[in-house]
């Protein structure tokens, strides 16, 4: 709450530390550098961007970096726990890209990894979104990594909301799994491009 109530929230600081479009951002630069350093340490990441204001903006940053208009993406169906940015027709993602949906098994209510594999083989997505907005179960990132490798594509874990802080501990098995298997990940609190590039709201 202290951070949200800071006078820094009133400062227009477009751009990056040392490369702002406006003057008077020296103190904002210091704060942003501290935030990036702390996020890199928490998530074991080499690069971090702490500027996105939401998980949707963070996903957009990753999509715009990796994808071209019309590229095929495999993501979780919204009604199965996915997010609007996982290809909903009312969102930029469903307009800009060709999203193919996977979902949960009707009986187990767990992600149907066989369905993910079959759709990945059939549609050859450039990106697989392995994450959710409203899926309360553990996600098997190793399985997603195997599927992504089989079709020769990268993997995005688009996590949102309450999933974030359970991943913060460096000793956390979820955090370790993310670092080992995911190319990119994000949350409404943090977006990280793990393997090697990172971003965070």
C-alpha positions in Angstrom: 0.0 0.0 0.0 2.9 2.4 0.7 4.2 1.9 -2.9 0.7 2.5 -4.3 0.3 5.6 -2.2 3.6 7.1 -3.1 3.9 10.5 -4.8 5.8 8.5 -7.5 2.5 7.3 -8.9 1.8 10.9 -9.9 5.0 11.3 -12.0 4.8 10.8 -15.7 7.9 8.7 -16.5 7.5 7.3 -20.0 10.5 5.4 -21.3 13.2 3.5 -19.4 15.7 4.5 -16.7 18.2 6.9 -18.1 16.2 7.1 -21.4 13.0 8.9 -20.4 11.1 11.2 -22.7 10.6 13.8 -19.9 13.0 15.4 -17.4 12.8 15.1 -13.7 12.7 11.3 -13.6 15.9 10.7 -11.7 14.2 9.4 -8.5 11.7 7.3 -10.6 14.8 5.7 -12.3 16.2 4.8 -8.9 13.0 3.2 -7.8 12.5 1.3 -11.1 16.1 0.0 -11.0 15.5 -1.3 -7.4 12.2 -3.0 -8.4 13.9 -4.7 -11.4 16.9 -5.9 -9.3 14.5 -7.3 -6.6 12.4 -9.0 -9.2 15.4 -10.6 -10.9 16.6 -11.9 -7.5 13.2 -13.3 -6.5 12.5 -15.0 -9.9 16.1 -15.9 -10.8 15.7 -14.0 -14.1 18.4 -12.3 -16.1 16.1 -9.5 -17.5 12.9 -8.0 -16.0 10.5 -5.3 -17.1 8.4 -3.9 -14.2 6.3 -1.4 -16.3 3.2 -3.2 -17.4 0.1 -2.2 -15.4 -1.7 -5.5 -15.8 -1.4 -9.1 -16.8 -3.2 -8.2 -20.1 -0.5 -5.6 -20.9 2.2 -8.0 -20.0 0.8 -10.7 -22.2 0.5 -8.1 -25.0 4.2 -7.2 -24.6 5.1 -10.8 -24.9 2.8 -11.4 -27.9 4.1 -8.3 -29.7 7.7 -9.5 -29.1 7.2 -13.0 -30.3 4.3 -13.0 -32.8 3.3 -11.6 -36.1 -0.3 -10.7 -37.1 -2.1 -14.0 -37.9 0.3 -16.3 -36.1 -1.2 -19.4 -34.5 -1.3 -19.6 -30.7 -2.5 -22.4 -28.5 -4.2 -21.2 -25.3 -6.7 -22.2 -22.6 -10.4 -21.7 -23.4 -11.8 -18.8 -21.4 -14.7 -21.0 -20.1 -12.2 -23.6 -18.8 -10.2 -21.1 -16.8 -8.3 -19.2 -19.5 -7.9 -15.4 -19.8 -9.4 -12.9 -22.2 -5.9 -12.4 -23.7 -5.8 -16.1 -24.5 -7.8 -15.6 -27.7 -11.2 -14.2 -26.7 -12.9 -12.6 -29.8 -13.6 -9.5 -27.7 -9.9 -9.0 -27.0 -7.1 -7.9 -29.2 -5.6 -11.4 -28.9 -8.6 -13.0 -30.7 -8.5 -10.3 -33.4 -4.8 -10.1 -34.0 -3.9 -13.8 -33.8 -5.3 -17.2 -34.7 -5.9 -18.8 -31.3 -6.6 -22.5 -31.0 -8.1 -23.5 -27.7 -7.4 -26.3 -25.3 -9.4 -27.1 -22.1 -9.9 -29.3 -19.2 -11.1 -32.9 -19.1 -14.8 -33.0 -18.3 -14.4 -35.8 -15.8 -11.2 -34.8 -14.0 -11.4 -31.1 -14.4 -7.6 -31.1 -15.0 -5.9 -29.7 -18.2 -6.3 -32.3 -20.9 -2.6 -32.6 -21.9 -3.4 -35.2 -24.6 -5.7 -32.6 -26.2 -3.0 -30.0 -25.9 -0.5 -32.4 -27.6 -2.9 -33.3 -30.4 -3.8 -29.7 -31.1 -0.2 -28.6 -31.1 0.7 -31.4 -33.6 -2.2 -30.4 -35.8 -2.0 -26.6 -35.7 1.8 -26.1 -35.2 1.4 -23.0 -33.0 4.2 -20.5 -32.8 3.4 -20.0 -29.1 1.7 -22.1 -26.5 0.1 -20.3 -23.5 0.5 -22.6 -20.6 -1.4 -20.7 -17.9 -4.8 -19.5 -16.8 -6.8 -16.9 -15.0 -9.2 -19.2 -13.2 -7.6 -22.6 -13.0 -6.9 -23.6 -9.4 -4.8 -26.7 -10.1 -1.1 -27.3 -10.5 0.0 -26.9 -14.1 2.5 -29.5 -15.4 5.0 -27.2 -17.0 7.3 -30.1 -17.8 4.6 -31.6 -19.9 3.9 -28.3 -21.7 7.7 -28.0 -22.3 7.7 -31.5 -23.9 4.8 -30.6 -26.1 6.3 -27.2 -27.1 9.6 -28.9 -27.9 7.9 -31.6 -30.0 6.4 -28.9 -32.3 9.6 -26.8 -32.1 8.0 -23.8 -30.6 8.5 -21.6 -27.5 6.3 -21.7 -24.4 4.6 -18.8 -22.7 3.2 -19.3 -19.2 0.5 -16.6 -18.8 -0.2 -16.7 -15.1 -2.5 -14.2 -13.4 -3.6 -12.9 -10.0 -3.2 -15.1 -7.0 -0.8 -17.5 -8.5 2.1 -15.0 -8.4 3.3 -14.9 -4.8 3.2 -18.7 -4.4 6.0 -18.7 -6.9 8.2 -16.0 -5.4 10.3 -18.2 -3.1 13.5 -19.3 -4.9 13.0 -22.7 -3.1 9.4 -23.0 -4.3 8.9 -26.0 -6.5 6.5 -24.0 -8.7 9.2 -21.2 -9.1 11.8 -23.8 -9.9 9.5 -25.5 -12.4 8.8 -22.2 -14.1 12.5 -21.4 -14.4 13.3 -24.8 -15.8 10.5 -25.2 -18.3 9.1 -21.8 -19.4 10.4 -19.3 -21.9 8.2 -16.5 -20.5 5.8 -16.0 -17.7 3.7 -13.2 -16.1 1.3 -12.2 -13.4 -0.7 -9.2 -12.5 2.1 -8.6 -10.0 5.1 -9.9 -12.0 5.8 -10.8 -15.6 9.0 -12.6 -16.3 10.5 -13.8 -19.5 12.5 -16.5 -17.9 14.7 -18.1 -20.3 16.5 -15.4 -20.9 14.2 -12.3 -21.2 12.0 -10.9 -18.5 8.9 -8.6 -18.0 6.7 -7.7 -15.0 3.6 -5.6 -13.9 
